Amino acid sequence: MAYYRRVGEVPRQRHTQLRDEHGALRSEELMGEEGFSSDSSLLYHRGVPSAIVASEVWDLPDQALTPNHPLTPRHLRLPDLVPADVTGVDAVTGRRLVLGNADVHLSYVVAAADSPLYRNALGDECVFVEAGSGVVETVFGVVPYRAGDFVVVPRATTHRWRPDAASGPSRLYAVESASHVAPPKRYLSRYGQLLEHAPYCERDLHGPTEPLLAGDGEPASEVAVFVRH
């Protein structure tokens, strides 16, 4: 069975007009990772989501990987990578690449500042929250997080990390996957329900409960988009 979530006001049927209280037409966006042939979401916007004012190169820190040849054990002391002062460090630009291969990249960051709006155009992300709490603002709505959570961000989802200063910096392990992040098939029934021997169930999953609305007339926002050449 499909796991369906509805947040905010939507039309009774798909691909039909949705207008606000003043009669202004909403812009519909069909967001899917494999076109029309796989899972997708329908989003409704006040403005035109594909509008671009300008584009420029975002220079990333070193993303090079060093082969572990010959294969030897490694003891990774990730806290040693963290600067003494993380006041201005955010969960996106402050990531340090630790391990990686053709399938996944694992990064570590201790973040205290809000991140820029960010979109990973290459793969899904699964971020483990080691410590701290806050919210992730997304085009689907706001998702709160706390220590022990796994935050899954589907590919091409525009989002922003906002740590809660009262809980201290957020310590995050970010796993970037070249494929989709989903439950293993051995934990699913033939209809898609999580089985009894799965390590988690539907009650453990939570997502946005209301839409995230931007004020009318706000200036264009900068969005950092991650692609690999």
C-alpha positions as CSV (number, residue, x, y, z in Angstrom):
1,M,0.0,0.0,0.0
2,A,1.2,3.5,-0.7
3,Y,2.3,5.7,2.1
4,Y,0.2,8.9,1.4
5,R,0.6,12.2,3.1
6,R,-1.5,15.3,2.5
7,V,-0.4,18.7,4.0
8,G,-2.4,21.9,3.5
9,E,-5.1,22.7,1.0
10,V,-5.1,20.7,-2.2
11,P,-7.8,20.3,-5.0
12,R,-10.1,17.4,-4.9
13,Q,-8.6,15.9,-8.1
14,R,-5.1,16.0,-9.4
15,H,-4.1,18.4,-12.1
16,T,-7.1,20.7,-11.7
17,Q,-7.1,24.4,-10.8
18,L,-6.3,25.5,-7.3
19,R,-6.9,29.2,-6.4
20,D,-6.3,31.1,-3.3
21,E,-8.9,33.2,-1.4
22,H,-8.3,36.1,-3.8
23,G,-8.8,34.0,-6.9
24,A,-5.1,33.8,-7.8
25,L,-4.1,30.6,-9.5
26,R,-1.5,28.4,-7.8
27,S,1.3,26.9,-9.8
28,E,1.4,23.1,-9.8
29,E,4.7,21.2,-9.7
30,L,4.9,17.4,-10.2
31,M,8.1,16.4,-8.5
32,G,9.4,12.9,-9.3
33,E,12.7,11.2,-9.5
34,E,11.9,9.1,-12.6
35,G,9.6,11.3,-14.6
36,F,6.0,10.1,-14.8
37,S,6.9,6.4,-14.5
38,S,7.5,6.2,-10.7
39,D,6.7,7.7,-7.3
40,S,6.0,11.5,-7.4
41,S,4.6,14.3,-5.3
42,L,2.3,17.2,-6.3
43,L,3.3,20.6,-4.9
44,Y,1.3,23.9,-5.2
45,H,3.2,27.2,-5.1
46,R,2.2,30.9,-4.9
47,G,4.8,31.7,-7.5
48,V,6.5,29.9,-10.4
49,P,8.9,27.3,-8.9
50,S,11.0,27.1,-12.0
51,A,11.7,30.8,-12.3
52,I,15.5,31.6,-12.2
53,V,16.9,35.2,-11.8
54,A,20.6,34.3,-12.1
55,S,23.0,31.4,-11.9
56,E,26.6,31.1,-10.8
57,V,29.2,28.5,-9.9
58,W,29.2,27.2,-6.3
59,D,32.8,26.2,-5.5
60,L,32.9,23.2,-3.1
61,P,35.7,22.3,-0.7
62,D,37.9,19.4,-1.6
63,Q,35.8,16.3,-2.5
64,A,38.7,14.0,-3.5
65,L,38.9,10.4,-2.3
66,T,42.1,8.5,-1.5
67,P,42.1,4.8,-2.2
68,N,42.6,2.6,0.8
69,H,45.3,0.4,-0.8
70,P,46.4,-1.9,0.7
71,L,43.2,-2.3,2.7
72,T,44.0,-1.4,6.3
73,P,41.8,-0.7,9.3
74,R,41.2,3.0,10.2
75,H,40.2,4.6,13.4
76,L,38.3,7.8,12.5
77,R,38.2,10.4,15.2
78,L,35.5,12.6,13.7
79,P,35.3,15.1,16.6
80,D,38.9,16.0,15.9
81,L,37.7,17.4,12.6
82,V,35.5,20.0,14.3
83,P,36.8,23.5,14.7
84,A,36.9,25.0,18.2
85,D,34.3,27.6,17.3
86,V,31.3,26.4,15.3
87,T,29.3,29.5,15.6
88,G,29.1,30.2,11.9
89,V,29.2,26.6,10.7
90,D,26.1,25.3,9.0
91,A,24.9,21.7,8.1
92,V,25.6,22.1,4.4
93,T,28.7,24.1,3.6
94,G,30.4,22.9,6.8
95,R,30.4,19.2,5.9
96,R,33.7,17.3,5.9
97,L,33.8,14.4,3.5
98,V,35.1,11.4,5.5
99,L,34.5,8.2,3.5
100,G,33.0,7.5,0.0
101,N,32.8,5.3,-3.0
102,A,30.7,5.1,-6.2
103,D,27.5,4.4,-4.2
104,V,27.7,6.6,-1.0
105,H,29.5,9.6,0.5
106,L,29.7,10.0,4.2
107,S,30.3,13.4,5.7
108,Y,30.4,14.8,9.3
109,V,29.5,18.3,10.5
110,V,28.8,20.1,13.8
111,A,26.5,22.9,12.9
112,A,25.3,25.9,14.9
113,A,24.1,28.2,12.2
114,D,21.3,28.1,9.7
115,S,22.3,26.5,6.3
116,P,21.5,28.1,2.9
117,L,18.7,26.7,0.9
118,Y,20.1,23.6,-0.6
119,R,19.2,21.0,-3.2
120,N,21.1,17.8,-3.9
121,A,20.5,17.0,-7.5
122,L,22.5,13.7,-7.5
123,G,20.9,11.5,-4.9
124,D,18.9,11.0,-1.7
125,E,20.4,12.0,1.6
126,C,20.0,10.2,5.0
127,V,21.3,12.3,7.9
128,F,21.8,10.8,11.3
129,V,21.4,13.2,14.2
130,E,24.0,12.3,16.8
131,A,23.2,15.3,19.1
132,G,21.2,18.5,19.0
133,S,17.8,19.4,17.7
134,G,16.1,21.8,15.3
135,V,14.0,21.8,12.2
136,V,14.5,21.1,8.5
137,E,12.5,23.5,6.3
138,T,11.5,21.9,3.0
139,V,9.2,22.5,0.0
140,F,7.0,19.8,1.6
141,G,6.8,21.6,5.0
142,V,8.8,21.7,8.2
143,V,10.3,18.6,9.8
144,P,11.5,18.7,13.4
145,Y,14.5,16.6,14.3
146,R,16.2,15.5,17.6
147,A,19.1,13.3,18.7
148,G,18.7,9.7,17.4
149,D,16.6,10.7,14.4
150,F,17.4,9.8,10.8
151,V,16.3,12.6,8.4
152,V,15.7,11.4,4.9
153,V,15.8,14.1,2.2
154,P,14.7,12.9,-1.3
155,R,16.8,13.9,-4.3
156,A,16.2,17.5,-5.6
157,T,14.3,18.6,-2.5
158,T,15.0,22.2,-1.7
159,H,15.6,22.5,2.1
160,R,17.4,24.3,4.8
161,W,18.8,23.1,8.2
162,R,18.0,25.3,11.2
163,P,19.6,24.1,14.5
164,D,18.0,25.0,17.8
165,A,20.5,27.2,19.7
166,A,19.0,26.1,23.0
167,S,19.9,22.5,22.5
168,G,23.5,23.3,21.4
169,P,25.1,22.6,18.0
170,S,23.8,19.7,15.9
171,R,26.2,16.9,15.3
172,L,25.2,15.2,12.0
173,Y,26.4,12.3,9.9
174,A,25.3,12.9,6.3
175,V,25.1,10.0,3.9
176,E,24.6,10.9,0.3
177,S,23.3,8.0,-1.7
178,A,23.6,7.5,-5.5
179,S,20.4,5.5,-5.4
180,H,17.1,5.9,-3.6
181,V,16.9,5.6,0.2
182,A,14.1,3.2,1.1
183,P,13.3,0.3,3.4
184,P,15.0,-3.0,2.4
185,K,12.6,-5.4,0.6
186,R,13.1,-8.1,3.2
187,Y,11.3,-5.8,5.7
188,L,8.3,-5.2,3.4
189,S,5.2,-7.2,2.6
190,R,4.2,-7.7,-1.0
191,Y,1.9,-4.7,-0.6
192,G,4.5,-2.4,0.9
193,Q,3.7,-2.6,4.6
194,L,6.5,-2.9,7.1
195,L,6.6,-6.4,8.6
196,E,6.8,-7.4,12.2
197,H,10.5,-8.2,12.1
198,A,11.5,-4.8,10.7
199,P,13.6,-2.6,13.1
200,Y,11.0,0.2,12.8
201,C,7.4,0.6,11.8
202,E,5.1,3.3,10.3
203,R,4.6,4.8,13.8
204,D,8.2,5.7,13.9
205,L,7.9,7.8,10.7
206,H,7.0,11.5,10.8
207,G,7.0,14.3,8.3
208,P,5.6,17.8,7.8
209,T,2.2,18.5,9.4
210,E,1.5,21.9,7.7
211,P,2.8,23.7,4.6
212,L,5.7,26.2,4.8
213,L,4.5,29.5,3.5
214,A,6.7,32.4,2.3
215,G,5.4,35.9,2.5
216,D,4.0,37.5,-0.7
217,G,6.5,39.9,-2.3
218,E,9.6,38.4,-0.7
219,P,12.8,38.8,-2.8
220,A,14.2,35.8,-4.8
221,S,16.1,33.3,-2.6
222,E,19.5,31.8,-3.3
223,V,19.5,28.0,-3.6
224,A,22.8,26.0,-3.5
225,V,22.5,23.1,-5.9
226,F,24.9,20.2,-5.7
227,V,26.0,18.5,-8.9
228,R,29.1,16.5,-9.8
229,H,31.0,16.9,-13.1
